[in-house]
Structure formats: C-alpha cells, structure tokens
C-alpha cells in the first residue's frame, strides 16, 4: 500500500509540473510575455528593460521556466490582474467559495438522483421503473444546461414566482438562502446525474448477472443484502471515477451555469479573464483547476485501493 501511494504522489507531482510547463510554453508562443502579463501602454525603453529583468527575460529559457515554476508552485504568485489590478490569487480566493458551494450543492443533487435511480432501474430491469430511469437519462443528456437554466428561470421565477432567478442571495439566511441554490444546482447537476445513473445501471446489471450473486441468491441471502453488500460495492469503481471527475469539474466552476444565474464563481471569473485577455488571472485559474483535478484523481486512486485490494497490490 505504501508503494502504491508513493507512486501516485509522484504521478501527481509530475502532472502539476507538466501543467506549469504547458502554461509557460503558451505564454512564450505569443511573443514577448510582457505584452500578455503587463498593462504596458506607452512606456520608456528603460522601464521596458527593467520589466524584462524582473521577469527574468534576460536569462536563458530554461532558467526562465524554473523561475516561473518557483513563482507558480512555491509562491503561488501569478501576477496582478490586468483588468482589476488585484493579485490573481486574491481573485481566486474571492471567487472560489461561490464555486465550492455551488459545486457541492450540485454534487449532492447528482448523488441523490443518479445513484438511487440507477440502482432501481437495474434491479427492476424491464419494468416501468426501468423505463422511467432510462427516460430520465435520455432527457438528462439531451437538454443543454443553458436551455435548462433559462427554462427553470422562466417556470419557477417568472411564471410561478417561487424561486429567485439568480445570484448567491447575499445577506439572506435559512430557506431563503437555500432557495438561491436550487435552480443552479439542478442545472449544473442535471447532465451529470443522467450520466451517473446510466453508469450505475450498467455496472449493477453486470454485477447482478455474475456468478457470485447467483450463488448468494441460491444460499438464501436477502435481496437487500445482495443489492447493497454484494452488487453495489462491486459495481462502485466505474461510478466512483465518474463521480470524482464530476465533483472536480463542479468545484472548478462551470461557465454556462454561473453565467446564466449570475453566480460569481471561478468559471465566471475565468470567462471574464478570457474575454479581457487577462493572462495572469487565466494562469492562476488553470493552475488551480489542475491542482483540483490532480488531487481528486489522487483521492480516487486511494479509494480504489480500499474498495478493491487487487488494485493496491498490482
């Protein structure tokens, strides 16, 4: 187990370093990085050269990369936003909690809908419940999030006037605060819930048809024991992988949902940075997203090892 964890940690570090290398190369492909990372306007040649020395552009490219990696991975300093003149990581810290709250809310919706419907559809294969589950999956994967969000606003905010149409509900508490999360969470989690439902259903069907489940039935095990103790645990690995990528994507921010509901999260921040060509903020966002994904995959690998002992000994 120790070797397994050590190997995954090394892979995680290499992945993050590779991300810094890609960002560094992209910053140099556009020409002089001073045009990307500074609000230059009109300046004197002396100030221009001084900026070059501060950014280590007077050194070889390999040395520039090591300085870049040191600033990014050790100091987490990606410069100041060209639009707001606020340090990039301060902007990430300001927008991050909104994405975290929305992402976790959407993930709860995905778990509460995708897993139970998938299990019910597999256990009741061929019944009306299976048809309902597959219909849910089809509509879930067919409805674009931007269209679903607009329709939810039209129905529940405009026509019925029972849910707020957007924002985080700053200054509210209790149910009023929760009501601001319902439509964004459903919009963000709808597609993922349908995908998780189909994956749980297919994994459960495969396990339910296996020999050890038939043996458990022949020995008189109850349906609840067969479903939850034998079938569901052995069908966990594919849904676990999908669920981990879902939560990483949710926390990292989703541009469409955050834009439709005016949700001030990382996705909305990154979209604005791209529109404004705010390269320091884009760098900070890319590195934060990379770390979130890599850490999520690392945690999933560890969970794999606990669920299936064959993995940690391979």
C-alpha positions as CSV (number, residue, x, y, z in Angstrom):
1,X,0.0,0.0,0.0
2,X,2.8,2.4,0.8
3,X,4.4,1.8,-2.6
4,X,1.1,2.4,-4.3
5,X,0.5,5.7,-2.5
6,X,4.1,6.8,-3.2
7,X,3.7,6.0,-6.9
8,X,0.5,8.0,-7.1
9,X,2.1,11.0,-5.3
10,X,4.9,11.0,-7.9
11,X,2.4,10.9,-10.7
12,X,0.5,13.8,-9.1
13,X,3.6,16.0,-8.8
14,X,4.7,15.2,-12.4
15,X,1.2,16.2,-13.7
16,X,1.3,19.5,-11.9
17,X,4.8,20.2,-13.2
18,X,3.7,19.3,-16.7
19,X,0.8,21.8,-16.4
20,X,3.3,24.6,-15.5
21,X,5.4,23.7,-18.5
22,X,2.4,23.9,-20.8
23,X,1.3,27.3,-19.4
24,X,4.9,28.6,-19.7
25,X,5.2,27.5,-23.3
26,X,1.9,29.1,-24.2
27,X,3.0,32.4,-22.6
28,X,6.1,32.4,-24.8
29,X,4.3,31.3,-28.0
30,X,2.5,34.7,-28.1
31,X,5.8,36.6,-28.3
32,X,7.2,38.8,-25.6
33,X,5.3,37.8,-22.4
34,X,5.4,41.4,-21.2
35,X,2.6,42.1,-23.6
36,X,0.5,39.4,-22.0
37,X,1.3,40.0,-18.4
38,X,1.5,43.7,-18.1
39,X,-0.6,46.8,-18.9
40,X,2.1,48.3,-21.0
41,X,0.6,51.2,-22.9
42,X,3.2,53.8,-23.5
43,X,6.5,53.3,-21.6
44,X,10.1,54.2,-22.0
45,X,12.8,51.7,-23.1
46,X,14.4,51.8,-19.7
47,X,11.2,50.8,-17.9
48,X,10.6,48.1,-20.6
49,X,14.0,46.6,-20.0
50,X,13.5,46.8,-16.2
51,X,10.3,44.8,-16.5
52,X,12.2,42.3,-18.6
53,X,14.8,41.9,-15.8
54,X,12.1,41.5,-13.2
55,X,10.5,38.8,-15.3
56,X,14.0,37.2,-15.9
57,X,13.7,37.5,-19.6
58,X,17.4,38.4,-19.8
59,X,18.2,34.8,-18.8
60,X,18.0,31.5,-20.9
61,X,14.6,30.0,-21.4
62,X,15.3,27.0,-19.1
63,X,16.2,29.4,-16.3
64,X,13.1,31.4,-17.0
65,X,11.0,28.3,-16.7
66,X,12.5,27.5,-13.3
67,X,11.7,31.0,-12.1
68,X,8.2,30.7,-13.5
69,X,7.7,27.3,-11.7
70,X,9.0,28.7,-8.5
71,X,6.6,31.7,-8.6
72,X,3.7,29.4,-9.6
73,X,4.2,26.3,-7.4
74,X,6.1,27.6,-4.4
75,X,4.9,31.2,-4.1
76,X,1.6,30.9,-5.9
77,X,2.2,34.3,-7.4
78,X,0.9,34.7,-11.0
79,X,0.9,38.5,-11.1
80,X,-1.7,41.2,-10.9
81,X,-5.0,41.2,-12.9
82,X,-4.7,43.5,-15.9
83,X,-8.4,44.4,-15.6
84,X,-8.8,45.0,-11.8
85,X,-5.1,45.4,-10.7
86,X,-5.9,42.9,-7.9
87,X,-3.4,39.9,-7.4
88,X,-4.6,36.9,-9.3
89,X,-4.7,34.6,-6.3
90,X,-6.7,37.1,-4.3
91,X,-9.3,36.9,-7.1
92,X,-9.3,33.1,-7.0
93,X,-9.8,33.2,-3.2
94,X,-12.7,35.7,-3.7
95,X,-14.5,33.7,-6.3
96,X,-13.6,30.2,-5.0
97,X,-16.1,29.9,-2.2
98,X,-19.1,30.5,-4.5
99,X,-17.9,27.7,-6.9
100,X,-17.3,25.4,-3.9
101,X,-20.8,26.0,-2.5
102,X,-22.5,25.6,-5.9
103,X,-20.3,22.6,-6.8
104,X,-21.1,20.7,-3.6
105,X,-24.8,21.5,-3.9
106,X,-24.9,20.2,-7.4
107,X,-22.9,17.1,-6.4
108,X,-25.5,16.3,-3.6
109,X,-28.2,16.6,-6.2
110,X,-26.3,14.2,-8.5
111,X,-25.8,11.6,-5.7
112,X,-29.5,11.8,-4.5
113,X,-30.8,11.3,-8.0
114,X,-28.3,9.4,-10.1
115,X,-27.4,6.5,-7.7
116,X,-30.9,5.6,-6.5
117,X,-32.5,5.8,-9.9
118,X,-29.6,3.8,-11.4
119,X,-29.9,1.1,-8.8
120,X,-33.7,0.9,-9.1
121,X,-33.5,0.8,-12.9
122,X,-31.1,-2.1,-12.7
123,X,-32.9,-4.1,-10.0
124,X,-36.3,-3.6,-11.8
125,X,-34.9,-4.3,-15.2
126,X,-37.6,-4.3,-17.9
127,X,-40.3,-2.8,-15.6
128,X,-41.9,0.6,-15.7
129,X,-39.3,1.8,-13.2
130,X,-36.6,0.9,-15.7
131,X,-38.4,2.8,-18.4
132,X,-38.7,5.9,-16.2
133,X,-35.0,5.7,-15.3
134,X,-33.9,5.4,-19.0
135,X,-36.2,8.3,-19.9
136,X,-34.6,10.4,-17.2
137,X,-31.2,9.6,-18.6
138,X,-32.2,10.5,-22.1
139,X,-33.7,13.8,-21.2
140,X,-30.8,14.5,-18.9
141,X,-28.2,14.1,-21.6
142,X,-30.3,15.8,-24.3
143,X,-31.2,19.0,-22.6
144,X,-28.4,21.7,-22.9
145,X,-27.6,23.3,-19.5
146,X,-28.0,26.8,-20.8
147,X,-31.5,26.0,-22.1
148,X,-32.5,24.1,-18.9
149,X,-31.3,27.0,-16.8
150,X,-33.4,29.5,-18.8
151,X,-36.5,27.3,-18.7
152,X,-36.2,26.8,-14.9
153,X,-36.0,30.6,-14.5
154,X,-39.0,31.1,-16.8
155,X,-41.1,28.5,-15.0
156,X,-40.2,28.8,-11.3
157,X,-39.1,32.5,-11.2
158,X,-41.2,34.3,-13.8
159,X,-44.4,32.2,-14.0
160,X,-44.7,30.7,-10.5
161,X,-42.5,33.2,-8.6
162,X,-41.4,30.6,-6.1
163,X,-37.6,30.7,-6.6
164,X,-35.1,33.5,-7.1
165,X,-33.7,33.8,-10.6
166,X,-30.0,34.2,-9.8
167,X,-27.1,35.4,-7.6
168,X,-26.0,33.8,-4.4
169,X,-28.5,35.5,-2.2
170,X,-26.1,37.6,-0.2
171,X,-27.5,38.7,3.1
172,X,-30.2,36.0,3.3
173,X,-30.4,33.1,5.7
174,X,-32.4,29.9,6.2
175,X,-34.7,28.7,3.5
176,X,-34.4,31.9,1.6
177,X,-30.6,31.3,1.3
178,X,-31.2,27.6,0.2
179,X,-33.7,28.7,-2.5
180,X,-30.9,30.5,-4.4
181,X,-29.1,27.2,-4.8
182,X,-31.9,25.0,-6.1
183,X,-32.1,26.0,-9.7
184,X,-28.3,26.5,-10.3
185,X,-27.6,23.2,-8.6
186,X,-30.2,21.3,-10.7
187,X,-28.9,23.0,-13.9
188,X,-25.3,22.2,-13.1
189,X,-26.0,18.6,-12.0
190,X,-28.7,17.5,-14.4
191,X,-26.4,16.2,-17.1
192,X,-24.0,14.6,-14.6
193,X,-26.9,12.9,-12.8
194,X,-28.1,11.3,-16.0
195,X,-24.6,10.1,-16.8
196,X,-24.1,8.7,-13.3
197,X,-27.5,7.0,-13.5
198,X,-26.6,5.2,-16.7
199,X,-23.2,4.2,-15.4
200,X,-24.6,2.8,-12.1
201,X,-27.3,0.9,-14.0
202,X,-24.9,-0.7,-16.4
203,X,-22.4,-1.6,-13.6
204,X,-25.2,-3.0,-11.5
205,X,-26.6,-5.1,-14.3
206,X,-23.1,-6.6,-15.0
207,X,-22.6,-7.5,-11.3
208,X,-26.2,-8.8,-10.8
209,X,-25.6,-11.3,-13.7
210,X,-22.3,-12.5,-12.2
211,X,-21.9,-16.0,-10.7
212,X,-21.2,-14.9,-7.1
213,X,-24.5,-13.0,-7.0
214,X,-26.4,-16.1,-8.3
215,X,-24.6,-18.1,-5.6
216,X,-25.7,-15.6,-2.9
217,X,-29.3,-16.0,-4.1
218,X,-29.0,-19.8,-4.1
219,X,-27.8,-19.7,-0.5
220,X,-30.8,-17.7,0.5
221,X,-29.4,-14.2,1.0
222,X,-31.9,-11.4,1.2
223,X,-32.5,-9.0,-1.7
224,X,-31.3,-6.1,0.4
225,X,-28.0,-7.9,1.2
226,X,-27.5,-8.9,-2.4
227,X,-28.1,-5.4,-3.7
228,X,-26.2,-3.3,-1.2
229,X,-23.5,-5.6,0.2
230,X,-22.6,-7.7,-2.9
231,X,-23.8,-5.9,-6.0
232,X,-23.4,-2.2,-5.3
233,X,-20.0,-2.5,-3.6
234,X,-18.6,-4.4,-6.6
235,X,-20.2,-2.0,-9.0
236,X,-18.7,1.1,-7.4
237,X,-15.4,1.6,-9.3
238,X,-16.8,3.0,-12.6
239,X,-19.3,5.3,-10.9
240,X,-16.6,6.4,-8.4
241,X,-14.4,7.5,-11.2
242,X,-17.1,9.4,-12.9
243,X,-18.3,11.0,-9.6
244,X,-14.8,12.2,-8.8
245,X,-14.4,13.9,-12.1
246,X,-17.9,15.4,-11.6
247,X,-17.1,17.0,-8.3
248,X,-13.8,18.3,-9.5
249,X,-15.4,19.9,-12.5
250,X,-18.2,21.4,-10.4
251,X,-15.8,22.9,-7.8
252,X,-13.5,24.2,-10.6
253,X,-16.5,26.1,-11.9
254,X,-18.9,25.9,-14.9
255,X,-19.1,28.9,-17.1
256,X,-22.6,28.3,-18.6
257,X,-24.4,27.8,-15.3
258,X,-22.6,30.6,-13.5
259,X,-23.2,33.0,-16.4
260,X,-27.0,32.1,-16.6
261,X,-27.5,32.6,-12.9
262,X,-25.1,35.5,-12.4
263,X,-23.2,33.2,-10.0
264,X,-19.8,34.8,-9.0
265,X,-17.6,31.7,-9.2
266,X,-14.4,30.5,-10.8
267,X,-16.0,29.7,-14.1
268,X,-17.4,33.2,-14.4
269,X,-14.1,34.7,-13.4
270,X,-12.2,32.6,-15.9
271,X,-14.6,33.5,-18.7
272,X,-14.2,37.2,-17.9
273,X,-10.4,36.8,-17.9
274,X,-10.5,35.2,-21.3
275,X,-12.8,38.0,-22.7
276,X,-10.5,40.7,-21.3
277,X,-7.3,38.8,-22.3
278,X,-6.3,38.9,-18.6
279,X,-3.4,36.4,-18.8
280,X,-2.3,36.5,-15.1
281,X,-5.8,35.5,-14.0
282,X,-6.1,32.8,-16.6
283,X,-2.8,31.3,-15.4
284,X,-4.0,31.3,-11.8
285,X,-7.3,29.7,-12.9
286,X,-5.5,27.0,-15.0
287,X,-3.2,26.1,-12.1
288,X,-6.0,26.0,-9.5
289,X,-8.1,23.8,-11.8
290,X,-5.1,21.5,-12.4
291,X,-4.4,21.1,-8.7
292,X,-8.1,20.3,-8.0
293,X,-8.3,17.7,-10.7
294,X,-5.0,16.1,-9.8
295,X,-5.8,15.9,-6.1
296,X,-9.3,14.5,-6.9
297,X,-7.8,11.7,-9.0
298,X,-5.2,11.0,-6.3
299,X,-8.0,10.6,-3.7
300,X,-10.0,8.4,-6.1
301,X,-6.9,6.2,-6.6
302,X,-6.6,5.7,-2.8
303,X,-10.3,4.9,-2.6
304,X,-9.8,2.3,-5.4
305,X,-7.2,0.6,-3.3
306,X,-9.6,0.4,-0.3
307,X,-12.5,-0.9,-2.3
308,X,-10.6,-3.5,-4.3
309,X,-7.4,-5.0,-2.7
310,X,-6.3,-6.2,-6.1
311,X,-5.6,-2.7,-7.2
312,X,-3.2,-1.8,-4.3
313,X,-1.2,-5.0,-4.8
314,X,-0.9,-4.6,-8.6
